[in-house]
Amino acid sequence: MPLQKNTTAPDFSMPDQDGVHHTLQELLNAGPLVLFFYPKDDSPGCTQQACSFRDHYAELQASGVSVAGVSRDKASSHTAFRDKHRLPYPLLTDTDGSVHKAYDVGGIFGFLTRRITYLIGENRTILLAHEDNLKMTSHIQAVLQQL
């Protein structure tokens, strides 16, 4: 079960595809944040999910919302994935799974990653927690509906 709406999002520090570390608070300085968790760079479902945020990125930015993706993949994998699909937002690396655990996105026996998207307000309040492991575009649709 994902973290619940109206609870406080856990802080974190994770490197992106370029090795630059980001904290939740830093990402929230620009406004609300879409933080989406996905299992694997460049897999068909994850590509569709990530590209749906890319395709609506200008709309999200116009609403003052930034985006970051999170998986357990290494930075080099994130770089290739970002470049191949022209993703305009950071892909954060959680290789030890600590952020996955804090955000309760682990699957069966903690080995799989569930697809969960959080919309987090500037005060770290979770405004939306959306889980759908089958319909990849439902994540962007849920965020746009919440906005």
Helices and strands as residue ranges (DSSP letters): E 13-15, E 21-23, H 24-28, E 33-37, H 44-55, H 57-62, E 66-71, H 75-85, E 91-93, H 98-102, G 108-110, E 116-120, E 126-131, H 138-146
